[in-house]
Amino acid sequence: MTTAPVPGPTPPVPAPPPAERRVSRRVAGITPSATLAVDARAKELRAAGSPVIGFAAGEPDFPTAPHVVEAARAAALEPRYHRYTPAGGLPELKEAIAAKTLRDSGVSVRPADVLVTNGGKQAVHEALATLLDPGDEVLLPTPYWTTYPEAVRLAGGVPVPVEADEASGYLVSVGQLEAARTPRTKLLLFCSPANPTGAVQPAEEVAEIGRWALETGLWVLTDEIYEHLVYGGATAPSLPALVPELQSRCVVVNGVAKTYAMTGWRVGWLIGPADVVSAATALHSHSTSNVANVSQAAAVAALTGDQSGVAVMREAFDRRRKTVVGMLRQIPGIACPEPQGAFYVYPSVRALLGRPIAGRTVHTSLELAELLLEQAQVAVVPGEAFGTPGYLRLSYALGDDDLVEGVTRMQQLLGSAG
């Protein structure tokens, strides 16, 4: 008779391998662009048949000027543009940027001081990557454009928010900047007219900030992408024009996207000291090489050709600015400063939080933005994306009828807040 074997002890189950890190810490820490995400969601809903009105996208609703499009068409037929061109930009575009900078800002630069980039966003990234070492602190007036802190972190820097609210017109003072400065502070990231608030720093305050940066030995990265979109007598002088002594420690970022309704053409640039531009160009040569030649040719036409379309667009934005501010101010619980530049309003909605709206209580501006999309079919960007919860950003770069309809829907929904 065969005896069944006595089962031995059960072997231990091997421990699972440690979780594999599939994405680098540097990239895993990036927050996706909230403005692009909200705009994409609005377009997705519209494609599905929902009558969503989008206030999220930061781009003009005007077409690119015909003479610019024609220049691109001609360039596409030109065989020399079918090949690689200098990584730093077409010589004719760099010359046009230098001439435009003198014409519009009164600042004299050489073509060698210019690097042409794939939009202003890449110019910001490459300027910061060129200037910052790990641990360098960057003073960041807040509310800030959603890309700024991510670009600082990707460059190894540490963003240091310096917050302003509607009481100051969203303008930071030299006193606030000085209070935030430490021995590790390397750079001030300055933007006027500003995204997301539309705030424009008065010339005397810009000069004061520039002199302070000069005295403290800081670098300044100044984003002038909205320079021509100012209203009501406001001006937006270039910082190095007001403090020329700072030019050796200043990088200017600009592009054709906003002024010429060319967001999709992807042409920006940075202007700076020769050694910084040379280093940034070397970085650029290993990242993307030259910007698409057809887009560069279009940018030449935009900068050197008829400028009358800029005034037409600015007049429309000014009209819409007044409309949206007036309508938002009719909503109880909303405080909306009147912007002097760009094409955004940045109303405070803090008084609406914690109150029931359409049978639901929202506690954050993020929840309020979700409610507006769900109940009113209006897409806005919550203040969390810009470093200041309790606010909403609305772009008024959309048609007049859509603007009125969209804010009317907001009035109807938010007017029910208890």
GILIN-V770415 format. One record per pair of residues at least 12 apart in sequence whose ideal C-beta (glycine too) atoms are under 8 Angstrom apart, sorted by sequence separation. I is the first residue (numbers start at 1). J is the second residue. If there is no record, write none. Layout:
# GILIN-V770415
i->I j->J
i->I j->J
This chain:
# GILIN-V770415
i->42 j->54
i->98 j->110
i->140 j->152
i->149 j->161
i->164 j->176
i->224 j->236
i->240 j->252
i->255 j->267
i->256 j->268
i->335 j->347
i->336 j->348
i->353 j->365
i->369 j->381
i->380 j->392
i->381 j->393
i->98 j->111
i->239 j->252
i->255 j->268
i->325 j->338
i->334 j->347
i->335 j->348
i->358 j->371
i->369 j->382
i->380 j->393
i->381 j->394
i->42 j->56
i->97 j->111
i->138 j->152
i->162 j->176
i->192 j->206
i->224 j->238
i->238 j->252
i->254 j->268
i->255 j->269
i->325 j->339
i->334 j->348
i->357 j->371
i->368 j->382
i->380 j->394
i->39 j->54
i->98 j->113
i->162 j->177
i->253 j->268
i->254 j->269
i->334 j->349
i->350 j->365
i->353 j->368
i->38 j->54
i->95 j->111
i->98 j->114
i->222 j->238
i->253 j->269
i->254 j->270
i->322 j->338
i->333 j->349
i->335 j->351
i->349 j->365
i->352 j->368
i->366 j->382
i->39 j->56
i->94 j->111
i->97 j->114
i->144 j->161
i->222 j->239
i->253 j->270
i->254 j->271
i->321 j->338
i->328 j->345
i->334 j->351
i->358 j->375
i->365 j->382
i->38 j->56
i->39 j->57
i->94 j->112
i->162 j->180
i->222 j->240
i->252 j->270
i->321 j->339
i->333 j->351
i->334 j->352
i->364 j->382
i->365 j->383
i->366 j->384
i->97 j->116
i->138 j->157
i->140 j->159
i->142 j->161
i->190 j->209
i->220 j->239
i->251 j->270
i->252 j->271
i->328 j->347
i->333 j->352
i->349 j->368
i->365 j->384
i->91 j->111
i->94 j->114
i->132 j->152
i->136 j->156
i->137 j->157
i->138 j->158
i->140 j->160
i->142 j->162
i->143 j->163
i->160 j->180
i->251 j->271
i->252 j->272
i->325 j->345
i->364 j->384
i->35 j->56
i->135 j->156
i->136 j->157
i->137 j->158
i->138 j->159
i->139 j->160
i->140 j->161
i->141 j->162
i->142 j->163
i->143 j->164
i->188 j->209
i->251 j->272
i->324 j->345
i->35 j->57
i->94 j->116
i->134 j->156
i->135 j->157
i->136 j->158
i->137 j->159
i->138 j->160
i->140 j->162
i->142 j->164
i->250 j->272
i->251 j->273
i->321 j->343
i->333 j->355
i->35 j->58
i->93 j->116
i->124 j->147
i->128 j->151
i->132 j->155
i->133 j->156
i->134 j->157
i->135 j->158
i->137 j->160
i->139 j->162
i->141 j->164
i->320 j->343
i->366 j->389
i->369 j->392
i->124 j->148
i->128 j->152
i->131 j->155
i->132 j->156
i->170 j->194
i->249 j->273
i->267 j->291
i->321 j->345
i->365 j->389
i->368 j->392
i->89 j->114
i->129 j->154
i->132 j->157
i->160 j->185
i->188 j->213
i->248 j->273
i->251 j->276
i->266 j->291
i->364 j->389
i->365 j->390
i->88 j->114
i->89 j->115
i->90 j->116
i->121 j->147
i->125 j->151
i->128 j->154
i->129 j->155
i->158 j->184
i->220 j->246
i->247 j->273
i->266 j->292
i->317 j->343
i->364 j->390
i->365 j->391
i->88 j->115
i->89 j->116
i->124 j->151
i->128 j->155
i->143 j->170
i->170 j->197
i->227 j->254
i->365 j->392
i->88 j->116
i->171 j->199
i->222 j->250
i->224 j->252
i->225 j->253
i->267 j->295
i->378 j->406
i->125 j->154
i->128 j->157
i->157 j->186
i->170 j->199
i->210 j->239
i->214 j->243
i->220 j->249
i->221 j->250
i->222 j->251
i->224 j->253
i->225 j->254
i->229 j->258
i->266 j->295
i->267 j->296
i->121 j->151
i->125 j->155
i->157 j->187
i->169 j->199
i->171 j->201
i->188 j->218
i->190 j->220
i->192 j->222
i->195 j->225
i->200 j->230
i->209 j->239
i->210 j->240
i->213 j->243
i->219 j->249
i->220 j->250
i->221 j->251
i->222 j->252
i->223 j->253
i->224 j->254
i->225 j->255
i->228 j->258
i->229 j->259
i->265 j->295
i->141 j->172
i->174 j->205
i->185 j->216
i->187 j->218
i->188 j->219
i->189 j->220
i->190 j->221
i->191 j->222
i->195 j->226
i->206 j->237
i->214 j->245
i->218 j->249
i->219 j->250
i->220 j->251
i->222 j->253
i->223 j->254
i->228 j->259
i->267 j->298
i->378 j->409
i->173 j->205
i->177 j->209
i->186 j->218
i->187 j->219
i->188 j->220
i->189 j->221
i->190 j->222
i->191 j->223
i->194 j->226
i->203 j->235
i->210 j->242
i->211 j->243
i->214 j->246
i->217 j->249
i->219 j->251
i->221 j->253
i->225 j->257
i->226 j->258
i->227 j->259
i->267 j->299
i->377 j->409
i->378 j->410
i->185 j->218
i->186 j->219
i->187 j->220
i->188 j->221
i->190 j->223
i->193 j->226
i->206 j->239
i->210 j->243
i->213 j->246
i->225 j->258
i->265 j->298
i->376 j->409
i->171 j->205
i->174 j->208
i->178 j->212
i->187 j->221
i->189 j->223
i->191 j->225
i->193 j->227
i->200 j->234
i->203 j->237
i->225 j->259
i->265 j->299
i->376 j->410
i->174 j->209
i->177 j->212
i->181 j->216
i->191 j->226
i->200 j->235
i->207 j->242
i->214 j->249
i->193 j->229
i->200 j->236
i->206 j->242
i->207 j->243
i->210 j->246
i->213 j->249
i->262 j->298
i->376 j->412
i->152 j->189
i->181 j->218
i->193 j->230
i->262 j->299
i->346 j->383
i->353 j->390
i->376 j->413
i->139 j->177
i->174 j->212
i->178 j->216
i->372 j->410
i->375 j->413
i->203 j->242
i->262 j->302
i->346 j->386
i->350 j->390
i->139 j->180
i->148 j->189
i->349 j->390
i->350 j->391
i->372 j->413
i->139 j->181
i->256 j->298
i->260 j->302
i->348 j->390
i->349 j->391
i->371 j->413
i->193 j->236
i->225 j->268
i->256 j->299
i->259 j->302
i->348 j->391
i->349 j->392
i->192 j->236
i->347 j->391
i->137 j->182
i->144 j->189
i->346 j->391
i->347 j->392
i->139 j->185
i->145 j->191
i->256 j->302
i->346 j->392
i->137 j->184
i->138 j->185
i->144 j->191
i->256 j->303
i->346 j->393
i->347 j->394
i->136 j->184
i->137 j->185
i->138 j->186
i->139 j->187
i->141 j->189
i->261 j->309
i->345 j->393
i->346 j->394
i->135 j->184
i->136 j->185
i->137 j->186
i->138 j->187
i->139 j->188
i->140 j->189
i->141 j->190
i->145 j->194
i->190 j->239
i->260 j->309
i->344 j->393
i->345 j->394
i->136 j->186
i->138 j->188
i->139 j->189
i->141 j->191
i->145 j->195
i->260 j->310
i->344 j->394
i->136 j->187
i->138 j->189
i->143 j->194
i->145 j->196
i->259 j->310
i->344 j->395
i->345 j->396
i->261 j->313
i->343 j->395
i->344 j->396
i->133 j->186
i->141 j->194
i->143 j->196
i->343 j->396
i->132 j->186
i->143 j->197
i->343 j->397
i->131 j->186
i->132 j->187
i->358 j->413
i->131 j->187
i->357 j->413
i->357 j->414
i->358 j->416
i->128 j->187
i->357 j->416
i->357 j->417
i->356 j->417
i->357 j->418
i->352 j->414
i->355 j->417
i->356 j->418
i->355 j->418
i->352 j->417
i->328 j->394
i->324 j->394
i->324 j->396
i->323 j->396
i->321 j->396
i->320 j->396
i->320 j->397
i->323 j->400
i->327 j->404
i->145 j->223
i->320 j->398
i->139 j->218
i->317 j->396
i->324 j->403
i->328 j->407
i->331 j->410
i->317 j->397
i->320 j->400
i->323 j->403
i->327 j->407
i->331 j->411
i->334 j->414
i->319 j->400
i->323 j->404
i->327 j->408
i->330 j->411
i->333 j->414
i->228 j->310
i->328 j->410
i->332 j->414
i->231 j->314
i->320 j->403
i->324 j->407
i->331 j->414
i->332 j->415
i->230 j->314
i->258 j->342
i->316 j->400
i->323 j->407
i->327 j->411
i->331 j->415
i->333 j->417
i->229 j->314
i->258 j->343
i->332 j->417
i->228 j->314
i->231 j->317
i->232 j->318
i->231 j->318
i->131 j->219
i->229 j->317
i->131 j->221
i->231 j->321
i->128 j->221
i->127 j->221
i->124 j->221
i->124 j->223
i->120 j->223
i->120 j->225
i->236 j->341
i->232 j->338
i->234 j->340
i->234 j->341
i->231 j->339
i->232 j->340
i->231 j->340
i->230 j->340
i->231 j->341
i->35 j->146
i->230 j->341
i->34 j->146
i->229 j->341
i->33 j->146
i->229 j->342
i->33 j->147
i->229 j->343
i->31 j->146
i->226 j->341
i->226 j->342
i->31 j->150
i->105 j->224
i->30 j->150
i->131 j->251
i->105 j->227
i->30 j->153
i->104 j->227
i->198 j->321
i->29 j->153
i->30 j->154
i->104 j->228
i->127 j->251
i->127 j->253
i->26 j->153
i->26 j->154
i->124 j->253
i->123 j->253
i->107 j->238
i->123 j->254
i->105 j->237
i->106 j->238
i->123 j->255
i->105 j->238
i->107 j->240
i->120 j->253
i->107 j->241
i->120 j->254
i->105 j->240
i->106 j->241
i->120 j->255
i->105 j->241
i->119 j->255
i->58 j->195
i->101 j->238
i->107 j->244
i->120 j->257
i->117 j->255
i->119 j->257
i->199 j->337
i->200 j->339
i->107 j->247
i->197 j->337
i->199 j->339
i->200 j->340
i->198 j->339
i->199 j->340
i->200 j->341
i->197 j->339
i->198 j->340
i->199 j->341
i->127 j->270
i->198 j->341
i->126 j->270
i->198 j->342
i->107 j->252
i->123 j->268
i->127 j->272
i->131 j->276
i->197 j->342
i->198 j->343
i->122 j->268
i->123 j->269
i->130 j->276
i->193 j->339
i->198 j->344
i->119 j->266
i->121 j->268
i->123 j->270
i->193 j->340
i->194 j->341
i->195 j->342
i->197 j->344
i->198 j->345
i->118 j->266
i->119 j->267
i->120 j->268
i->193 j->341
i->194 j->342
i->196 j->344
i->198 j->346
i->118 j->267
i->119 j->268
i->127 j->276
i->130 j->279
i->192 j->341
i->193 j->342
i->195 j->344
i->197 j->346
i->117 j->267
i->118 j->268
i->130 j->280
i->196 j->346
i->101 j->252
i->116 j->267
i->117 j->268
i->129 j->280
i->116 j->268
i->117 j->269
i->116 j->269
i->117 j->270
i->127 j->280
i->130 j->283
i->115 j->269
i->126 j->280
i->129 j->283
i->114 j->269
i->115 j->270
i->114 j->270
i->97 j->254
i->114 j->271
i->126 j->283
i->113 j->271
i->126 j->284
i->113 j->272
i->113 j->273
i->113 j->274
i->126 j->287
i->109 j->271
i->112 j->274
i->115 j->277
i->114 j->277
i->113 j->277
i->112 j->277
i->115 j->280
i->122 j->287
i->115 j->281
i->122 j->288
i->117 j->284
i->170 j->337
i->169 j->337
i->115 j->284
i->166 j->335
i->101 j->271
i->118 j->288
i->166 j->337
i->97 j->269
i->118 j->291
i->93 j->267
i->97 j->271
i->116 j->290
i->117 j->291
i->116 j->291
i->170 j->346
i->89 j->269
i->116 j->296
i->166 j->346
i->166 j->348
i->116 j->299
i->165 j->348
i->196 j->381
i->88 j->277
i->196 j->385
i->196 j->386
i->68 j->260
i->72 j->265
i->88 j->281
i->68 j->262
i->87 j->281
i->65 j->260
i->64 j->260
i->65 j->261
i->88 j->284
i->64 j->261
i->87 j->284
i->88 j->285
i->196 j->393
i->59 j->257
i->60 j->258
i->63 j->261
i->64 j->262
i->87 j->285
i->59 j->258
i->62 j->261
i->58 j->258
i->90 j->290
i->60 j->261
i->64 j->265
i->89 j->290
i->59 j->261
i->87 j->289
i->88 j->290
i->89 j->291
i->60 j->263
i->87 j->290
i->90 j->293
i->93 j->296
i->96 j->299
i->100 j->303
i->143 j->346
i->59 j->263
i->86 j->290
i->93 j->297
i->96 j->300
i->99 j->303
i->100 j->304
i->58 j->263
i->84 j->289
i->85 j->290
i->99 j->304
i->84 j->290
i->90 j->296
i->93 j->299
i->97 j->303
i->89 j->296
i->90 j->297
i->93 j->300
i->96 j->303
i->85 j->293
i->92 j->300
i->96 j->304
i->90 j->300
i->93 j->303
i->82 j->293
i->85 j->296
i->81 j->293
i->81 j->294
i->81 j->297
i->75 j->293
i->76 j->294
i->75 j->294
i->78 j->297
i->75 j->296
i->72 j->294
i->75 j->297
i->72 j->295
i->74 j->297
i->75 j->298
i->165 j->388
i->163 j->387
i->72 j->297
i->163 j->388
i->71 j->297
i->72 j->298
i->161 j->387
i->71 j->298
i->69 j->298
i->71 j->300
i->72 j->301
i->68 j->298
i->71 j->301
i->70 j->301
i->68 j->301
i->64 j->298
i->67 j->301
i->68 j->302
i->71 j->305
i->65 j->302
i->68 j->305
i->64 j->302
i->67 j->305
i->149 j->387
i->67 j->306
i->146 j->385
i->65 j->305
i->143 j->383
i->146 j->386
i->65 j->306
i->145 j->386
i->144 j->386
i->143 j->386
i->144 j->387
i->65 j->309
i->142 j->386
i->143 j->387
i->142 j->387
i->143 j->388
i->142 j->388
i->62 j->309
i->140 j->387
i->143 j->391
i->62 j->313
i->60 j->313
i->62 j->316
i->60 j->317
i->60 j->343
i->58 j->343
i->58 j->344
i->52 j->373
i->55 j->378
i->56 j->379
i->53 j->377
i->55 j->379
i->56 j->380
i->52 j->377
i->53 j->378
i->54 j->379
i->55 j->380
i->56 j->381
i->51 j->377
i->52 j->378
i->53 j->379
i->55 j->381
i->50 j->377
i->52 j->379
i->45 j->373
i->38 j->369
i->42 j->373
i->41 j->373
i->45 j->377
i->59 j->395
i->61 j->397
i->42 j->379
i->56 j->393
i->58 j->395
i->60 j->397
i->61 j->398
i->41 j->379
i->55 j->393
i->57 j->395
i->59 j->397
i->61 j->399
i->55 j->394
i->56 j->395
i->58 j->397
i->39 j->379
i->55 j->395
i->57 j->397
i->38 j->379
i->55 j->396
i->38 j->380
i->38 j->381
i->55 j->398
i->54 j->398
i->53 j->398
i->35 j->381
i->34 j->381
i->34 j->382
i->53 j->402
i->34 j->384
i->35 j->385
i->34 j->385
i->55 j->406
i->53 j->405
i->53 j->406
i->53 j->409
i->35 j->393
